[in-house]
Amino acid sequence: MNLIGFYNYTVILTYMGAAAAVCGIFFSASGYPFWGVICLLFAGLTDMFDGKVASTMKRTDAEKAFGIQIDSLCDLVSFGVLPIAIGYGIGLDGGFFYVSAALYLLCAVIRLAYFNVDEARRQKTETGRRKTYYGLPVTSAALIFPCIFGMKSLLGDAMPIIYQLILYVTAAAFIIKFKIAKPNKKGIPLLLAIGIAIAVLVIASGLN
């Protein structure tokens, strides 16, 4: 049977992250935002390493282009839709939330589309890996929103309001054009350590 697309081990982590995000959306919408946040953290973990896995295989130009597109599409589900679903799961509702959710998702779409165009343009003139980004990477949602959720005991009744404000702030950061360095080999362990610390915070908050 012929299938469209490219199928090899380089996309496994990307697909695992997207599948976890879909589960997280259902958990959150069903009133279990804790598990939605766990799924968001897992999606962030898979995203951290999927590019490294992809770099271990010699790919055609078409496979590389497919990888860029599929990564962004999965990121939209994991770091665009899932944080909104978590917001709904913690009790956000009504007009202000709908506006913040729509703006957040639109800015994530714009940021991801711009990255795809910019990366395709960069690869025509440069070799090697990207060293800087423009705007806050959408994948940063994997740390930002679990951190807010993990502080729910400290924030109390203000947590949903703060979560909604962070949606606005993060959305703006996605599309404001400022340079941010891409984590290097030394920066990745630091991000991983931060992610583990946030995961511990989230789990501790779920036990309370």
C-alpha positions as a LaTeX table, in Angstrom:
\begin{tabular}{lrrr}
\hline
Residue & $x$ (\AA) & $y$ (\AA) & $z$ (\AA) \\
\hline
Met1 & 0.00 & 0.00 & 0.00 \\
Asn2 & 1.40 & 3.39 & $-0.99$ \\
Leu3 & 1.22 & 6.18 & 1.59 \\
Ile4 & 1.96 & 9.87 & 1.23 \\
Gly5 & 4.64 & 11.33 & 3.45 \\
Phe6 & 8.00 & 10.06 & 4.65 \\
Tyr7 & 8.25 & 7.33 & 7.26 \\
Asn8 & 11.44 & 6.67 & 9.20 \\
Tyr9 & 12.70 & 6.82 & 12.77 \\
Thr10 & 13.43 & 10.56 & 12.59 \\
Val11 & 9.75 & 11.48 & 12.99 \\
Ile12 & 8.87 & 9.08 & 15.82 \\
Leu13 & 9.54 & 11.52 & 18.66 \\
Thr14 & 7.66 & 14.30 & 16.86 \\
Tyr15 & 4.61 & 12.08 & 16.43 \\
Met16 & 4.82 & 10.87 & 20.03 \\
Gly17 & 4.75 & 14.48 & 21.24 \\
Ala18 & 1.73 & 15.30 & 19.08 \\
Ala19 & $-0.11$ & 12.17 & 20.25 \\
Ala20 & 0.58 & 13.10 & 23.88 \\
Ala21 & $-0.74$ & 16.61 & 23.20 \\
Val22 & $-4.00$ & 15.22 & 21.82 \\
Cys23 & $-4.39$ & 13.14 & 24.98 \\
Gly24 & $-3.62$ & 16.26 & 27.03 \\
Ile25 & $-6.34$ & 18.21 & 25.22 \\
Phe26 & $-8.91$ & 15.52 & 26.06 \\
Phe27 & $-7.72$ & 15.31 & 29.68 \\
Ser28 & $-7.95$ & 19.08 & 30.11 \\
Ala29 & $-11.32$ & 19.41 & 28.43 \\
Ser30 & $-12.63$ & 16.60 & 30.66 \\
Gly31 & $-11.63$ & 18.42 & 33.84 \\
Tyr32 & $-8.22$ & 16.87 & 34.44 \\
Pro33 & $-5.79$ & 19.73 & 33.67 \\
Phe34 & $-3.05$ & 18.12 & 35.78 \\
Trp35 & $-2.70$ & 15.34 & 33.23 \\
Gly36 & $-2.90$ & 17.90 & 30.45 \\
Val37 & 0.11 & 19.64 & 31.93 \\
Ile38 & 1.98 & 16.34 & 32.23 \\
Cys39 & 1.30 & 15.73 & 28.53 \\
Leu40 & 2.56 & 19.24 & 27.72 \\
Leu41 & 5.80 & 18.56 & 29.59 \\
Phe42 & 6.21 & 15.27 & 27.73 \\
Ala43 & 5.62 & 17.00 & 24.39 \\
Gly44 & 8.31 & 19.52 & 25.32 \\
Leu45 & 10.71 & 16.70 & 26.15 \\
Thr46 & 10.17 & 14.99 & 22.80 \\
Asp47 & 10.61 & 18.31 & 20.98 \\
Met48 & 13.93 & 18.88 & 22.71 \\
Phe49 & 15.43 & 15.76 & 21.17 \\
Asp50 & 13.57 & 15.15 & 17.89 \\
Gly51 & 15.89 & 17.44 & 15.95 \\
Lys52 & 18.95 & 15.63 & 17.28 \\
Val53 & 17.47 & 12.30 & 16.28 \\
Ala54 & 16.71 & 13.64 & 12.80 \\
Ser55 & 20.30 & 14.83 & 12.39 \\
Thr56 & 21.60 & 11.26 & 12.76 \\
Met57 & 20.12 & 10.27 & 9.40 \\
Lys58 & 21.20 & 11.45 & 5.98 \\
Arg59 & 17.98 & 12.81 & 4.45 \\
Thr60 & 17.01 & 14.09 & 1.04 \\
Asp61 & 15.98 & 17.73 & 0.58 \\
Ala62 & 12.36 & 16.61 & 0.38 \\
Glu63 & 12.68 & 14.69 & 3.66 \\
Lys64 & 14.26 & 17.71 & 5.35 \\
Ala65 & 11.49 & 20.01 & 4.10 \\
Phe66 & 8.87 & 17.50 & 5.26 \\
Gly67 & 10.55 & 17.38 & 8.67 \\
Ile68 & 10.35 & 21.17 & 9.05 \\
Gln69 & 6.67 & 21.23 & 8.11 \\
Ile70 & 5.62 & 18.25 & 10.23 \\
Asp71 & 7.51 & 19.60 & 13.24 \\
Ser72 & 5.69 & 22.93 & 13.07 \\
Leu73 & 2.29 & 21.32 & 12.54 \\
Cys74 & 2.80 & 19.09 & 15.57 \\
Asp75 & 4.10 & 22.07 & 17.56 \\
Leu76 & 0.86 & 23.90 & 16.83 \\
Val77 & $-1.11$ & 21.11 & 18.48 \\
Ser78 & 1.30 & 20.63 & 21.39 \\
Phe79 & 2.21 & 24.22 & 22.24 \\
Gly80 & $-0.63$ & 26.12 & 20.59 \\
Val81 & $-3.85$ & 24.22 & 21.26 \\
Leu82 & $-2.92$ & 22.29 & 24.42 \\
Pro83 & $-2.10$ & 25.34 & 26.62 \\
Ile84 & $-5.52$ & 26.77 & 25.70 \\
Ala85 & $-7.20$ & 23.48 & 26.63 \\
Ile86 & $-5.37$ & 23.51 & 29.97 \\
Gly87 & $-6.68$ & 27.03 & 30.57 \\
Tyr88 & $-10.19$ & 25.77 & 29.97 \\
Gly89 & $-9.52$ & 22.85 & 32.28 \\
Ile90 & $-8.55$ & 25.12 & 35.19 \\
Gly91 & $-11.82$ & 27.02 & 34.86 \\
Leu92 & $-11.21$ & 29.80 & 32.35 \\
Asp93 & $-14.32$ & 30.61 & 30.34 \\
Gly94 & $-16.18$ & 33.54 & 28.84 \\
Gly95 & $-15.37$ & 36.34 & 26.43 \\
Phe96 & $-11.99$ & 37.43 & 27.77 \\
Phe97 & $-10.69$ & 33.88 & 27.70 \\
Tyr98 & $-11.99$ & 33.33 & 24.18 \\
Val99 & $-10.18$ & 36.46 & 23.01 \\
Ser100 & $-6.92$ & 35.51 & 24.74 \\
Ala101 & $-7.16$ & 31.95 & 23.39 \\
Ala102 & $-7.80$ & 33.13 & 19.83 \\
Leu103 & $-4.95$ & 35.66 & 19.94 \\
Tyr104 & $-2.58$ & 33.11 & 21.45 \\
Leu105 & $-3.35$ & 30.53 & 18.78 \\
Leu106 & $-3.13$ & 33.07 & 15.94 \\
Cys107 & 0.23 & 34.35 & 17.15 \\
Ala108 & 1.49 & 30.77 & 17.46 \\
Val109 & 0.38 & 30.08 & 13.88 \\
Ile110 & 2.10 & 33.24 & 12.64 \\
Arg111 & 5.30 & 32.45 & 14.55 \\
Leu112 & 5.46 & 28.90 & 13.22 \\
Ala113 & 4.69 & 29.91 & 9.63 \\
Tyr114 & 7.34 & 32.65 & 9.79 \\
Phe115 & 9.89 & 30.18 & 11.15 \\
Asn116 & 9.22 & 27.78 & 8.27 \\
Val117 & 9.70 & 30.52 & 5.69 \\
Asp118 & 12.78 & 31.91 & 7.42 \\
Glu119 & 14.35 & 28.47 & 7.86 \\
Ala120 & 13.82 & 27.58 & 4.19 \\
Arg121 & 15.42 & 30.90 & 3.22 \\
Arg122 & 18.31 & 30.39 & 5.64 \\
Gln123 & 19.12 & 26.92 & 4.32 \\
Lys124 & 19.58 & 28.36 & 0.83 \\
Thr125 & 22.40 & 30.63 & 2.01 \\
Glu126 & 23.79 & 28.93 & 5.12 \\
Thr127 & 24.98 & 25.50 & 6.15 \\
Gly128 & 24.89 & 23.99 & 9.60 \\
Arg129 & 22.39 & 24.48 & 12.39 \\
Arg130 & 20.54 & 27.67 & 13.22 \\
Lys131 & 22.11 & 29.75 & 16.00 \\
Thr132 & 19.39 & 32.32 & 16.70 \\
Tyr133 & 15.61 & 32.66 & 16.60 \\
Tyr134 & 13.41 & 35.68 & 16.04 \\
Gly135 & 10.63 & 35.94 & 18.58 \\
Leu136 & 9.93 & 33.59 & 21.44 \\
Pro137 & 9.87 & 29.97 & 20.22 \\
Val138 & 6.41 & 28.42 & 20.50 \\
Thr139 & 7.97 & 25.44 & 22.26 \\
Ser140 & 8.68 & 27.65 & 25.29 \\
Ala141 & 5.05 & 27.00 & 26.23 \\
Ala142 & 6.23 & 23.61 & 27.50 \\
Leu143 & 7.96 & 25.40 & 30.39 \\
Ile144 & 5.88 & 28.55 & 30.86 \\
Phe145 & 2.41 & 27.13 & 31.44 \\
Pro146 & 3.39 & 24.11 & 33.55 \\
Cys147 & 5.33 & 26.54 & 35.76 \\
Ile148 & 2.20 & 28.65 & 36.29 \\
Phe149 & 0.15 & 25.54 & 36.97 \\
Gly150 & 2.74 & 24.24 & 39.43 \\
Met151 & 2.42 & 27.43 & 41.49 \\
Lys152 & $-1.35$ & 27.11 & 41.89 \\
Ser153 & $-1.06$ & 26.66 & 45.67 \\
Leu154 & 0.93 & 29.86 & 45.92 \\
Leu155 & $-1.24$ & 31.82 & 43.49 \\
Gly156 & $-4.54$ & 30.57 & 44.91 \\
Asp157 & $-7.68$ & 31.97 & 43.31 \\
Ala158 & $-5.58$ & 34.33 & 41.18 \\
Met159 & $-4.01$ & 31.46 & 39.23 \\
Pro160 & $-6.61$ & 31.32 & 36.39 \\
Ile161 & $-6.39$ & 35.10 & 35.93 \\
Ile162 & $-2.60$ & 35.00 & 35.85 \\
Tyr163 & $-2.71$ & 32.07 & 33.44 \\
Gln164 & $-4.89$ & 34.11 & 31.10 \\
Leu165 & $-2.57$ & 37.13 & 31.34 \\
Ile166 & 0.38 & 34.89 & 30.51 \\
Leu167 & $-1.50$ & 33.75 & 27.40 \\
Tyr168 & $-1.57$ & 37.38 & 26.23 \\
Val169 & 2.06 & 38.06 & 27.12 \\
Thr170 & 3.32 & 34.86 & 25.52 \\
Ala171 & 1.28 & 35.50 & 22.37 \\
Ala172 & 2.88 & 38.94 & 22.02 \\
Ala173 & 6.35 & 37.47 & 22.58 \\
Phe174 & 5.78 & 34.99 & 19.75 \\
Ile175 & 5.50 & 37.74 & 17.14 \\
Ile176 & 7.66 & 40.57 & 18.51 \\
Lys177 & 10.85 & 40.52 & 16.45 \\
Phe178 & 13.74 & 40.16 & 18.85 \\
Lys179 & 16.73 & 37.85 & 18.68 \\
Ile180 & 17.07 & 34.94 & 21.05 \\
Ala181 & 19.95 & 32.48 & 21.02 \\
Lys182 & 19.18 & 28.87 & 20.22 \\
Pro183 & 20.31 & 26.62 & 23.10 \\
Asn184 & 23.67 & 25.01 & 22.41 \\
Lys185 & 25.07 & 21.76 & 23.79 \\
Lys186 & 25.66 & 23.39 & 27.17 \\
Gly187 & 22.25 & 25.07 & 27.23 \\
Ile188 & 20.23 & 21.91 & 26.60 \\
Pro189 & 21.15 & 20.24 & 29.93 \\
Leu190 & 20.17 & 23.48 & 31.67 \\
Leu191 & 16.78 & 23.50 & 29.94 \\
Leu192 & 16.35 & 19.84 & 30.80 \\
Ala193 & 17.14 & 20.56 & 34.46 \\
Ile194 & 14.61 & 23.41 & 34.47 \\
Gly195 & 12.03 & 21.12 & 32.90 \\
Ile196 & 12.64 & 18.45 & 35.54 \\
Ala197 & 12.32 & 21.04 & 38.31 \\
Ile198 & 9.03 & 22.27 & 36.86 \\
Ala199 & 7.79 & 18.67 & 36.50 \\
Val200 & 8.54 & 18.08 & 40.19 \\
Leu201 & 6.68 & 21.30 & 41.03 \\
Val202 & 3.68 & 20.19 & 38.96 \\
Ile203 & 3.61 & 16.72 & 40.50 \\
Ala204 & 3.89 & 18.19 & 44.00 \\
Ser205 & 0.98 & 20.53 & 43.24 \\
Gly206 & $-1.09$ & 17.57 & 42.04 \\
Leu207 & $-0.52$ & 15.74 & 45.31 \\
Asn208 & $-1.87$ & 18.64 & 47.37 \\
\hline
\end{tabular}
